[in-house]
């Protein structure tokens, strides 16, 4: 299961205080968590921020994903976020491969449909058999 680093709301009504926790992504905001790595209080004139940088680095190295707010708090606290290597865009690679192979499946489908329509229009129309015509007349009575 995915592990995330996010804020857990604490404190009284209209007096929020937050704890920075590591939790499973499926657990509720204020529910069960794995580890507490800091706290944040934005109410005083100077915001109070306390982060255990060593534990934060550990969880980031293991693959925990920080929320957007936690990312900005880590930057303020001086915690270095790992740089993820980006993969090349697949669209460019797929387009080059398609040019090398030939027409794509959608183009082939369109040509086949056009051929079926032309063949159907060129084919002579069948007259209903005598048995079917008689059955239709008998059904109407």
Secondary structure, 3 states (H helix, E strand, C coil): CCEEEEEEEEEECCEEEEEEEEEECCCCCCCCCCEEEEEEECCCCCCEEEECHHHHHHHHHHCCEECHHHHHHHHHHCCCCCCCCCCCCHHHHHHHHHHHHCCCHHHHHHHHHHHHHHHHHHCCCCCCCHHHHHHHHHHHC
